[in-house]
């Protein structure tokens, strides 16, 4: 009886994990590709996929810092006297947010675009995923001294999802792992 209950629980868990993986399959492949690109970084970036089924997104954080920010109070641009803490990239770091959504979902921003803030810049883009009904809505926040070669590799990995979404070819893995590329 104990084996039957344990087997049933294990089977339910396997179904849950496979259903969750099926909804995040595009982000799982992207996470694997990003890990290849970021193998040489020290310290290692934190890369994870949000487990919430309502909004599926991937986040990668490398060298973050807390910034003090005055919020805008109204349409005239008046600033709040209060200061809020906001997590952002350090001058040499980056934060990547990638959301998987149905292909053709409307967005309010023009893509691609670079938004300049007081502490960092943000590159925004939407990338359709080949052989899928998904698109990636992503934002790459980076500091003023972040390695441009690293930023190019991250962008290339995401943009490459519109051509080869389901695999990480060995030559691509070697190319991205090479710090001189």
C-alpha positions as CSV (number, residue, x, y, z in Angstrom):
1,X,0.0,0.0,0.0
2,X,2.8,2.4,0.9
3,X,4.5,1.7,-2.5
4,X,1.2,2.4,-4.3
5,X,0.7,5.8,-2.5
6,X,4.3,6.7,-3.0
7,X,4.1,5.8,-6.7
8,X,0.9,7.8,-7.1
9,X,2.4,10.8,-5.4
10,X,5.5,10.5,-7.6
11,X,3.4,10.2,-10.7
12,X,1.4,13.3,-9.8
13,X,4.6,15.2,-9.1
14,X,6.0,14.1,-12.5
15,X,2.8,15.3,-14.3
16,X,3.0,18.6,-12.5
17,X,6.6,19.1,-13.4
18,X,6.1,18.1,-17.0
19,X,3.0,20.4,-17.4
20,X,5.0,23.2,-15.8
21,X,7.9,22.5,-18.2
22,X,5.6,22.5,-21.2
23,X,4.3,26.0,-20.4
24,X,7.9,27.3,-19.9
25,X,9.7,25.2,-22.6
26,X,10.8,28.3,-24.5
27,X,12.2,29.9,-21.4
28,X,13.9,26.6,-20.3
29,X,15.8,26.5,-23.6
30,X,16.7,30.2,-23.3
31,X,17.9,29.7,-19.7
32,X,20.2,26.9,-20.9
33,X,21.6,29.1,-23.7
34,X,22.2,32.0,-21.4
35,X,24.0,29.8,-18.9
36,X,26.4,28.8,-21.7
37,X,27.1,32.5,-22.4
38,X,27.6,33.3,-18.8
39,X,29.9,30.4,-17.7
40,X,33.0,32.6,-17.6
41,X,31.4,35.3,-15.4
42,X,32.6,35.6,-11.8
43,X,30.5,35.8,-9.7
44,X,28.0,33.7,-11.5
45,X,24.7,35.5,-12.4
46,X,21.5,34.3,-10.8
47,X,19.2,33.0,-13.5
48,X,15.8,31.5,-12.8
49,X,12.3,31.0,-14.2
50,X,9.4,32.3,-12.2
51,X,7.3,29.4,-11.0
52,X,4.1,31.3,-11.1
53,X,1.8,30.0,-13.9
54,X,-0.1,33.3,-14.3
55,X,2.9,35.2,-15.6
56,X,5.9,33.2,-17.0
57,X,9.2,35.0,-17.0
58,X,12.9,34.5,-16.7
59,X,15.2,36.8,-14.8
60,X,19.0,37.0,-14.8
61,X,20.8,39.2,-12.4
62,X,24.5,40.0,-12.5
63,X,26.1,42.5,-10.1
64,X,23.0,44.3,-8.8
65,X,22.9,47.3,-6.5
66,X,20.3,49.2,-4.6
67,X,19.7,52.7,-6.0
68,X,17.9,55.6,-4.2
69,X,15.1,56.9,-6.5
70,X,12.8,59.9,-6.3
71,X,9.4,58.9,-7.8
72,X,7.5,61.3,-10.2
73,X,4.4,62.6,-8.5
74,X,2.4,64.0,-11.4
75,X,2.3,64.7,-15.1
76,X,4.2,68.0,-14.6
77,X,7.3,66.0,-13.5
78,X,7.4,67.0,-9.9
79,X,9.5,64.7,-7.8
80,X,8.6,63.1,-4.5
81,X,10.5,64.3,-1.4
82,X,10.6,60.6,-0.3
83,X,13.4,58.4,-1.6
84,X,12.6,54.8,-2.5
85,X,15.0,51.9,-2.8
86,X,15.1,50.2,-6.2
87,X,17.2,47.2,-7.3
88,X,19.1,47.9,-10.5
89,X,22.3,46.9,-12.2
90,X,25.6,48.2,-10.8
91,X,27.8,50.2,-13.3
92,X,29.3,46.8,-14.5
93,X,26.2,44.7,-14.1
94,X,23.0,43.9,-15.8
95,X,19.4,42.6,-15.1
96,X,17.5,40.7,-17.8
97,X,13.7,40.2,-17.7
98,X,12.2,37.9,-20.4
99,X,8.5,37.2,-20.5
100,X,7.0,34.5,-22.6
101,X,3.7,35.6,-24.2
102,X,1.4,34.6,-27.1
103,X,2.8,35.7,-30.5
104,X,1.3,39.0,-31.6
105,X,0.5,40.3,-28.1
106,X,0.3,44.1,-28.2
107,X,3.0,46.2,-26.5
108,X,3.0,49.8,-25.6
109,X,6.7,50.5,-26.4
110,X,8.3,50.8,-29.8
111,X,10.7,47.9,-30.3
112,X,13.7,47.9,-30.3
113,X,14.3,50.9,-28.1
114,X,16.9,52.1,-25.6
115,X,15.4,53.9,-22.5
116,X,17.9,56.0,-20.5
117,X,17.4,56.4,-16.8
118,X,19.5,58.1,-14.1
119,X,21.2,54.9,-13.0
120,X,21.1,52.6,-16.0
121,X,19.9,52.1,-19.6
122,X,17.3,49.6,-20.7
123,X,17.2,47.9,-24.1
124,X,13.6,46.7,-24.8
125,X,12.7,44.3,-27.6
126,X,10.2,41.6,-28.7
127,X,11.5,38.5,-30.4
128,X,9.2,35.9,-32.0
129,X,10.1,32.3,-31.3
130,X,10.4,30.1,-34.4
131,X,8.2,27.0,-34.6
132,X,6.1,28.3,-31.7
133,X,3.1,30.4,-30.9
134,X,5.2,32.4,-28.4
135,X,7.2,35.6,-28.5
136,X,9.7,36.9,-25.9
137,X,9.1,40.4,-24.5
138,X,12.4,41.3,-22.9
139,X,14.2,44.1,-21.2
140,X,18.0,44.3,-20.6
141,X,19.0,46.9,-17.9
142,X,22.7,47.6,-17.8
143,X,25.2,50.0,-16.3
144,X,27.4,52.5,-18.0
145,X,30.5,50.2,-17.6
146,X,28.9,46.8,-18.5
147,X,31.0,44.8,-21.0
148,X,29.5,45.6,-24.4
149,X,30.8,42.2,-25.7
150,X,28.8,40.5,-23.0
151,X,25.7,42.6,-23.7
152,X,26.0,41.7,-27.4
153,X,26.2,38.0,-26.6
154,X,23.1,38.1,-24.4
155,X,21.2,40.0,-27.1
156,X,22.4,37.5,-29.8
157,X,21.3,34.5,-27.7
158,X,17.8,35.9,-27.3
159,X,17.5,37.1,-30.9
160,X,18.7,33.6,-32.0
161,X,15.4,32.1,-30.6
162,X,13.7,33.3,-33.8
163,X,15.8,30.9,-35.8
164,X,16.7,27.9,-33.7
165,X,14.5,27.7,-30.6
166,X,14.8,24.1,-29.6
167,X,18.5,23.3,-29.4
168,X,21.9,24.7,-28.3
169,X,24.3,23.6,-31.1
170,X,27.8,22.7,-30.0
171,X,29.5,25.3,-32.2
172,X,27.2,28.0,-30.7
173,X,28.0,26.8,-27.2
174,X,31.7,27.0,-27.9
175,X,31.4,30.4,-29.6
176,X,29.5,31.9,-26.7
177,X,31.7,30.3,-24.0
178,X,34.8,31.8,-25.6
179,X,35.5,35.1,-23.8
180,X,37.4,36.5,-26.8
181,X,34.3,36.2,-29.1
